[in-house]
Amino acid sequence: MTDELVPEDLRKEYSKEEILEIERKHMAPAVAHYYEDPVLFVRGEGATLEDSSGKSYIDLFAGICTTITGYAHPKYVATIKWQAERLVYTSSLYSTIPYAVLVKRLAEIAPKGLSQSFIVSSGSEANEAALFMARKYIGNPYIIACLHGYHGRTTLARELSSAGWRTTPESHPSGIRFAPYGYCYRCSFRKEYPECDFECARYIREVIRTQTNNAIAAFIVEPIQGVGGIIQPPPEFFRIAHETVKEYGGLYISDEVQTGFGRTGDKWWGIQHADVAPDIITVAKGFGSGIPVAGFMTRPEIATDYTVTDGFATFGGNPLSCAAAVAVIEIIQEGKYLEKASELGSHFRKKLDSLKEDHKIVGDVRGQGLMLGVELVRDRTTKEPAVQEMVQVMELCKDRGLLIGKGGIDGNVIRLQPPLELTREQVDDATNILDEVFSEIEKNL
Ligand SMILES: Cc1ncc(COP(=O)(O)O)c(C=O)c1O
């Protein structure tokens, strides 16, 4: 295929101003960009992005924790091109090779027993599907979700998310109940780990006993909350939660939309660090490394009653997305990303811990592998969230060629969830930039 066949309008070198003007005129305001002066990205390679002026950025946010294989990975690009030349789409009413190969490959990397998968296009859809299936299989309407969690933007997924991301004042969650999460830095019970005896996890029992019919369909939880601000409970939280969920007959759903595919290092799935065996895992984001593909993995007996009438989706399991996801799995395996996320993540974590020693604005450093967070506070004693300062940190980092993400209900947590193609040099450069930026901000603190 020659470039000349690509619509000229797409090949044209628009200026940023021209693009922002088109957006102002024609893009619904539901779309908002980071930064006072938004960036227009035109290409990327590895963990580096380039804007329309030719300036390079170290990307520590991967879109939103999505481009796990980085940008323009040769195998990824070749697979997408190869599949596009053959068959971009037919529905799952017909068999296709990419869908079959993908579910086979997922079964190879899934925790033991989760041998059956269902493919959709977004994380919200994956969670909807998993919860519908759980309610139907168990025959109970109650779902427990965690405070500070985020599970998507469809109606049910939104209702499962914490205030701040729910944004539907008219919504009346039916059958959804909330339990605390293991947010040790801001413990709901004002206790200290480990003397707390995991009161947060034990409280799940109270929620079930007082707010359900003494039984539940499912407990849905992220192994590390991403949007919530890279909150990582101790492993015991998940073990106690799992025991309780089983005692009350529910399914344990691990929402691995952000933590899946090796991001947390050493393991394919974040929940494996806690040694808990989930009944369902939901995936998206890094699964397609940018191509929309998502889904759930579960045991055959749970999947049995989930029928085509329950779950059919036009784009679910389309050949192009599935082929891209197969390439992603292979790139992760060949590039030893699990080991890499662990090694590079530990190196990065040490650097961030030393930033905490040097900068009073750093209240807490959290996370595992290449899913790290830095909570910014105005005062370490009161832990007042550094909300405005966070905005300035983002701007100053961008000016110096560093992209970071923002999370937490107060928006004061730096999210570091880069492509796993990141290099050690980039980690060192990024830390130096953060060091410089924190010093700058602290002048006015
Ligand atoms: C943990 C988690 N679950 C689900 C979703 C929803 O995924 P999507 O935006 O693809 O619908 C997100 C998105 O950020 C997420 O972080």
The ligand as an ORCA input file, in Angstrom:
! r2SCAN-3c Opt
* xyz 0 1
  C      -9.764     -0.453     36.682
  C     -10.576      0.004     35.503
  N     -11.655     -0.703     35.141
  C     -12.400     -0.347     34.079
  C     -12.101      0.771     33.342
  C     -12.956      1.167     32.180
  O     -12.282      0.911     30.994
  P     -12.718      1.656     29.638
  O     -12.344      3.090     29.783
  O     -11.929      0.921     28.590
  O     -14.188      1.439     29.495
  C     -10.986      1.540     33.688
  C     -10.637      2.736     32.918
  O      -9.863      3.563     33.319
  C     -10.210      1.150     34.797
  O      -9.147      1.855     35.182
*
